[in-house]
């Protein structure tokens, strides 16, 4: 077995504490609100959450947990922790699991996926062989593979905190019921919790959405979700950034192009994007047999420009830079200020090279990337993107490209393990 570092041991312990705290929270909710239905409750990088169906209010809308509810739930969690119940693992048949969770419709749906062997206990697709297993402590039992702490008393009661409630569609599907997601955090000690809560307060104080409104930089309106209005001060900043972007690209032999915002779907069918991306596009039917798509990426348009005339190897590398406005049809629940939007502008360059120019060109790309990130004191990581299941093109080309990319990464960041 590999020897874990002290940091790895710490993270493993935190994972177990947070995973166990999620189960304790679900028990507390069911005790306090017996009509609630439980969905899923995984640990996260800095805490845990659990999704609940809390019923409906008098108006027929999903009933939400209140701050007062969270206080009661948190208090009951501390009591359960103090009772020091053992976490007990067992493997069960599908029929036994259905019996255990007969009053929990979301769990029953997950059990069917587990029984088929195509989803895990959180409803995520998997092709790994699975058994149906549960963990039980006190009166609460949940579908789970673990790991957990040995007993509830191992969870530091003074290092847990329930933070907020948010809506979450069941299994991320906007056509499924809206559930109530309670977020919590858990740490090894009270001092770590206090530090984390301070960081949250600072992050909220510096939230770009708050600053953007206060400084009159941009506006996000419900009539155009995820599509920012740039106000005079904000647009001046944006245009300054674009001027800097243009200047540095032009110095390095890039030629800027712009292309139509709307394109007939035939363009995306030819490029292959229609089959793989149409669900994420804004589509406009024009007449009986004509559909236009609002441009979500610049790739097909760059190919149109490239194909306008016969190109020679002497033209290569040919660098087309582009910062056109793009629109992508994102789920409303994923939108977040300027960090996740439906209207974007990005540094979207398409470079046409000969095979023997790939490595030299990547050195140029990394040089300009380092320049832009360093200006704003930002860090980035590199990862190798390999051929996806629904790839476009032929395998030989993909294999050559992946081999070249791996060689480039090995050269610039060191060999992979």
MIBADREN-356960 format. One record per residue (C-alpha): residue in three letters; residue number from 0; y negated, z negated, x negated. Coordinates in steps of 0.02 Angstrom, whole numbers, plus 50000, padded with zeros to 5 digits. Layout:
BEGIN
R   rest    nr       v       w       u
R    ala   NUM       Y       Z       X
...
END
This chain:
BEGIN
R   rest    nr       v       w       u
R    unk     0   50000   50000   50000
R    unk     1   49825   50039   49937
R    unk     2   49722   49889   49884
R    unk     3   49568   49870   49995
R    unk     4   49398   49833   49922
R    unk     5   49303   49680   49983
R    unk     6   49190   49793   50088
R    unk     7   49342   49880   50165
R    unk     8   49419   49712   50208
R    unk     9   49255   49658   50287
R    unk    10   49246   49816   50392
R    unk    11   49427   49797   50446
R    unk    12   49395   49618   50501
R    unk    13   49236   49670   50594
R    unk    14   49334   49808   50683
R    unk    15   49463   49683   50743
R    unk    16   49331   49558   50798
R    unk    17   49234   49691   50895
R    unk    18   49390   49765   50972
R    unk    19   49444   49593   51028
R    unk    20   49270   49551   51093
R    unk    21   49277   49705   51205
R    unk    22   49437   49639   51285
R    unk    23   49361   49466   51306
R    unk    24   49209   49543   51391
R    unk    25   49321   49641   51511
R    unk    26   49413   49481   51557
R    unk    27   49248   49391   51588
R    unk    28   49186   49533   51701
R    unk    29   49346   49536   51805
R    unk    30   49341   49348   51827
R    unk    31   49159   49347   51880
R    unk    32   49167   49508   51982
R    unk    33   49346   49529   52045
R    unk    34   49309   49694   52133
R    unk    35   49254   49780   51972
R    unk    36   49364   49917   51901
R    unk    37   49389   49934   51713
R    unk    38   49388   50099   51617
R    unk    39   49382   50100   51426
R    unk    40   49313   49981   51295
R    unk    41   49320   50031   51111
R    unk    42   49238   49953   50959
R    unk    43   49092   50047   50881
R    unk    44   49006   50051   50712
R    unk    45   48899   49900   50754
R    unk    46   48980   49821   50905
R    unk    47   49079   49869   51058
R    unk    48   49060   49926   51237
R    unk    49   49161   49930   51397
R    unk    50   49140   50043   51549
R    unk    51   49153   49971   51724
R    unk    52   49148   50034   51900
R    unk    53   49044   49898   51980
R    unk    54   49049   49967   52157
R    unk    55   48899   50025   52257
R    unk    56   48746   49941   52327
R    unk    57   48683   49942   52508
R    unk    58   48608   50116   52480
R    unk    59   48774   50184   52421
R    unk    60   48715   50199   52240
R    unk    61   48816   50134   52091
R    unk    62   48777   49949   52076
R    unk    63   48710   49905   51904
R    unk    64   48733   49747   51805
R    unk    65   48573   49645   51788
R    unk    66   48509   49539   51642
R    unk    67   48566   49388   51741
R    unk    68   48740   49462   51752
R    unk    69   48745   49488   51564
R    unk    70   48698   49306   51534
R    unk    71   48841   49247   51644
R    unk    72   48964   49366   51563
R    unk    73   48913   49313   51388
R    unk    74   48931   49129   51433
R    unk    75   49105   49158   51503
R    unk    76   49151   49255   51345
R    unk    77   49108   49105   51238
R    unk    78   49218   48995   51348
R    unk    79   49365   49115   51331
R    unk    80   49340   49119   51142
R    unk    81   49341   48929   51136
R    unk    82   49504   48925   51235
R    unk    83   49586   49011   51086
R    unk    84   49708   49125   51178
R    unk    85   49835   49224   51077
R    unk    86   49829   49415   51077
R    unk    87   50004   49476   51119
R    unk    88   50062   49655   51089
R    unk    89   50198   49741   51189
R    unk    90   50263   49916   51221
R    unk    91   50298   49965   51401
R    unk    92   50369   50111   51499
R    unk    93   50256   50222   51602
R    unk    94   50325   50144   51762
R    unk    95   50293   49969   51698
R    unk    96   50116   50017   51646
R    unk    97   50084   50088   51819
R    unk    98   50142   49924   51895
R    unk    99   50033   49818   51780
R    unk   100   49877   49922   51817
R    unk   101   49915   49967   51999
R    unk   102   49743   49907   52055
R    unk   103   49649   49995   51915
R    unk   104   49626   50182   51954
R    unk   105   49546   50228   51789
R    unk   106   49688   50148   51692
R    unk   107   49815   50239   51801
R    unk   108   49733   50404   51756
R    unk   109   49744   50360   51571
R    unk   110   49926   50311   51591
R    unk   111   49967   50485   51657
R    unk   112   49891   50562   51501
R    unk   113   49988   50440   51392
R    unk   114   50148   50479   51485
R    unk   115   50122   50665   51453
R    unk   116   50085   50629   51271
R    unk   117   49923   50728   51267
R    unk   118   49789   50591   51272
R    unk   119   49767   50420   51196
R    unk   120   49721   50258   51284
R    unk   121   49537   50310   51286
R    unk   122   49574   50480   51364
R    unk   123   49544   50577   51203
R    unk   124   49651   50730   51175
R    unk   125   49787   50708   51045
R    unk   126   49946   50791   50986
R    unk   127   50011   50635   50900
R    unk   128   50168   50554   50972
R    unk   129   50114   50401   51070
R    unk   130   50194   50250   51149
R    unk   131   50115   50156   51292
R    unk   132   50066   49988   51225
R    unk   133   49960   49843   51287
R    unk   134   49878   49688   51220
R    unk   135   49870   49531   51326
R    unk   136   49771   49371   51305
R    unk   137   49760   49236   51438
R    unk   138   49760   49325   51608
R    unk   139   49693   49492   51542
R    unk   140   49799   49640   51488
R    unk   141   49736   49810   51430
R    unk   142   49805   49976   51370
R    unk   143   49782   49965   51183
R    unk   144   49858   50001   51012
R    unk   145   49752   49869   50926
R    unk   146   49724   49799   50802
R    unk   147   49655   49632   50861
R    unk   148   49624   49462   50788
R    unk   149   49768   49340   50809
R    unk   150   49679   49230   50936
R    unk   151   49516   49233   51033
R    unk   152   49457   49082   50933
R    unk   153   49444   49191   50777
R    unk   154   49296   49282   50856
R    unk   155   49137   49192   50796
R    unk   156   49061   49139   50962
R    unk   157   48886   49122   50889
R    unk   158   48890   49301   50821
R    unk   159   48914   49396   50985
R    unk   160   48776   49463   51096
R    unk   161   48774   49575   51249
R    unk   162   48632   49697   51226
R    unk   163   48607   49816   51372
R    unk   164   48684   49917   51513
R    unk   165   48680   50106   51526
R    unk   166   48757   50235   51641
R    unk   167   48906   50333   51575
R    unk   168   49008   50466   51663
R    unk   169   49194   50433   51667
R    unk   170   49269   50524   51517
R    unk   171   49100   50605   51484
R    unk   172   49116   50722   51633
R    unk   173   48958   50737   51737
R    unk   174   49064   50782   51888
R    unk   175   49158   50616   51876
R    unk   176   49099   50445   51936
R    unk   177   48952   50362   51851
R    unk   178   49008   50199   51771
R    unk   179   48911   50051   51702
R    unk   180   48929   50033   51513
R    unk   181   48894   49862   51441
R    unk   182   48850   49867   51256
R    unk   183   48879   49716   51147
R    unk   184   48878   49675   50962
R    unk   185   48981   49555   50857
R    unk   186   48967   49502   50675
R    unk   187   49051   49387   50551
R    unk   188   48919   49252   50569
R    unk   189   48758   49206   50657
R    unk   190   48651   49259   50509
R    unk   191   48720   49436   50514
R    unk   192   48689   49442   50702
R    unk   193   48509   49385   50678
R    unk   194   48481   49520   50546
R    unk   195   48553   49653   50660
R    unk   196   48445   49599   50808
R    unk   197   48292   49603   50695
R    unk   198   48336   49781   50644
R    unk   199   48351   49830   50827
R    unk   200   48179   49757   50862
R    unk   201   48105   49852   50715
R    unk   202   48190   50014   50769
R    unk   203   48120   49994   50945
R    unk   204   47946   49962   50874
R    unk   205   47959   50120   50769
R    unk   206   48048   50226   50899
R    unk   207   47979   50403   50885
R    unk   208   47971   50419   51075
R    unk   209   47856   50269   51084
R    unk   210   47751   50325   50936
R    unk   211   47742   50504   51000
R    unk   212   47669   50445   51163
R    unk   213   47552   50316   51084
R    unk   214   47486   50439   50954
R    unk   215   47477   50583   51080
R    unk   216   47592   50696   50979
R    unk   217   47713   50758   51112
R    unk   218   47763   50733   51292
R    unk   219   47934   50740   51375
R    unk   220   47921   50779   51560
R    unk   221   48060   50759   51690
R    unk   222   48022   50936   51753
R    unk   223   48081   51003   51584
R    unk   224   48210   50881   51515
R    unk   225   48235   50893   51329
R    unk   226   48096   51023   51312
R    unk   227   47947   50941   51228
R    unk   228   47764   50980   51262
R    unk   229   47675   50984   51094
R    unk   230   47504   50904   51115
R    unk   231   47357   50956   51003
R    unk   232   47389   50828   50865
R    unk   233   47576   50855   50868
R    unk   234   47560   51044   50866
R    unk   235   47448   51033   50713
R    unk   236   47585   50936   50623
R    unk   237   47718   51060   50681
R    unk   238   47617   51210   50623
R    unk   239   47584   51127   50455
R    unk   240   47772   51104   50432
R    unk   241   47803   51286   50480
R    unk   242   47670   51345   50357
R    unk   243   47757   51245   50219
R    unk   244   47927   51315   50273
R    unk   245   47862   51495   50270
R    unk   246   47777   51477   50102
R    unk   247   47930   51406   50014
R    unk   248   48049   51534   50090
R    unk   249   47936   51680   50045
R    unk   250   47930   51621   49864
R    unk   251   48120   51634   49860
R    unk   252   48138   51809   49931
R    unk   253   48164   51769   50115
R    unk   254   48097   51890   50246
R    unk   255   48049   51813   50412
R    unk   256   48102   51896   50574
R    unk   257   48081   51856   50759
R    unk   258   48185   51918   50904
R    unk   259   48189   51915   51095
R    unk   260   48208   51751   51188
R    unk   261   48315   51835   51323
R    unk   262   48464   51945   51284
R    unk   263   48587   52035   51396
R    unk   264   48758   51952   51389
R    unk   265   48833   52108   51306
R    unk   266   48751   52054   51143
R    unk   267   48842   51887   51149
R    unk   268   49005   51971   51200
R    unk   269   48995   52085   51048
R    unk   270   48959   51939   50931
R    unk   271   49096   51831   51007
R    unk   272   48976   51693   51060
R    unk   273   48998   51728   51245
R    unk   274   49179   51674   51248
R    unk   275   49149   51518   51145
R    unk   276   48973   51462   51194
R    unk   277   48923   51526   51366
R    unk   278   48946   51353   51446
R    unk   279   48807   51288   51334
R    unk   280   48685   51427   51377
R    unk   281   48551   51445   51511
R    unk   282   48603   51601   51607
R    unk   283   48494   51712   51717
R    unk   284   48578   51831   51839
R    unk   285   48481   51995   51854
R    unk   286   48550   52100   51995
R    unk   287   48733   52120   52037
R    unk   288   48809   52158   51868
R    unk   289   48679   52105   51741
R    unk   290   48662   51931   51664
R    unk   291   48538   51877   51532
R    unk   292   48558   51726   51421
R    unk   293   48416   51621   51352
R    unk   294   48442   51628   51164
R    unk   295   48539   51474   51099
R    unk   296   48558   51538   50920
R    unk   297   48489   51677   50811
R    unk   298   48652   51744   50737
R    unk   299   48679   51895   50852
R    unk   300   48496   51947   50836
R    unk   301   48504   51939   50647
R    unk   302   48653   52057   50654
R    unk   303   48553   52178   50762
R    unk   304   48416   52181   50630
R    unk   305   48541   52204   50489
R    unk   306   48622   52352   50579
R    unk   307   48458   52445   50608
R    unk   308   48494   52552   50456
R    unk   309   48625   52585   50325
R    unk   310   48620   52451   50191
R    unk   311   48666   52471   50008
R    unk   312   48743   52340   49894
R    unk   313   48577   52354   49801
R    unk   314   48493   52273   49954
R    unk   315   48597   52115   49932
R    unk   316   48568   51971   49941
R    unk   317   48468   52006   50099
R    unk   318   48388   51848   50167
R    unk   319   48322   51845   50346
R    unk   320   48234   51681   50388
R    unk   321   48200   51635   50568
R    unk   322   48119   51490   50659
R    unk   323   48122   51559   50837
R    unk   324   48126   51445   50988
R    unk   325   48303   51416   51053
R    unk   326   48369   51338   51212
R    unk   327   48536   51251   51232
R    unk   328   48605   51182   51394
R    unk   329   48647   51003   51345
R    unk   330   48714   50869   51461
R    unk   331   48571   50763   51525
R    unk   332   48653   50603   51467
R    unk   333   48652   50662   51286
R    unk   334   48465   50697   51275
R    unk   335   48366   50580   51163
R    unk   336   48182   50609   51125
R    unk   337   48163   50741   50990
R    unk   338   48332   50699   50913
R    unk   339   48436   50783   51050
R    unk   340   48344   50915   51149
R    unk   341   48369   51076   51247
R    unk   342   48221   51169   51167
R    unk   343   48228   51177   50978
R    unk   344   48161   51268   50826
R    unk   345   48268   51262   50670
R    unk   346   48272   51334   50495
R    unk   347   48396   51469   50543
R    unk   348   48423   51588   50399
R    unk   349   48554   51725   50389
R    unk   350   48596   51787   50215
R    unk   351   48698   51944   50182
R    unk   352   48785   51941   50014
R    unk   353   48924   52024   49916
R    unk   354   49075   51915   49883
R    unk   355   49030   51896   49699
R    unk   356   48857   51831   49747
R    unk   357   48914   51686   49857
R    unk   358   48913   51548   49727
R    unk   359   48745   51597   49651
R    unk   360   48667   51608   49824
R    unk   361   48731   51436   49873
R    unk   362   48647   51364   49718
R    unk   363   48483   51437   49785
R    unk   364   48516   51366   49958
R    unk   365   48550   51192   49889
R    unk   366   48392   51202   49785
R    unk   367   48279   51234   49935
R    unk   368   48375   51105   50040
R    unk   369   48347   50974   49904
R    unk   370   48162   51018   49902
R    unk   371   48139   50997   50090
R    unk   372   48238   50835   50102
R    unk   373   48154   50759   49949
R    unk   374   47980   50789   50022
R    unk   375   48023   50670   50164
R    unk   376   48131   50554   50059
R    unk   377   48283   50597   50163
R    unk   378   48464   50594   50107
R    unk   379   48601   50711   50162
R    unk   380   48787   50734   50135
R    unk   381   48890   50891   50113
R    unk   382   49056   50924   50198
R    unk   383   49172   51072   50199
R    unk   384   49177   51160   50368
R    unk   385   49348   51241   50385
R    unk   386   49413   51371   50506
R    unk   387   49409   51304   50686
R    unk   388   49547   51335   50811
R    unk   389   49443   51464   50905
R    unk   390   49381   51556   50751
R    unk   391   49300   51729   50751
R    unk   392   49350   51858   50620
R    unk   393   49505   51884   50514
R    unk   394   49604   51750   50423
R    unk   395   49593   51831   50250
R    unk   396   49403   51827   50254
R    unk   397   49405   51645   50313
R    unk   398   49527   51596   50174
R    unk   399   49419   51679   50041
R    unk   400   49261   51596   50111
R    unk   401   49340   51423   50119
R    unk   402   49406   51439   49941
R    unk   403   49232   51489   49879
R    unk   404   49148   51347   49975
R    unk   405   49269   51219   49905
R    unk   406   49235   51281   49730
R    unk   407   49048   51267   49761
R    unk   408   49064   51089   49827
R    unk   409   49173   51039   49681
R    unk   410   49040   51106   49564
R    unk   411   48892   51021   49646
R    unk   412   48962   50855   49708
R    unk   413   49126   50836   49612
R    unk   414   49307   50874   49655
R    unk   415   49373   50810   49822
R    unk   416   49518   50688   49826
END
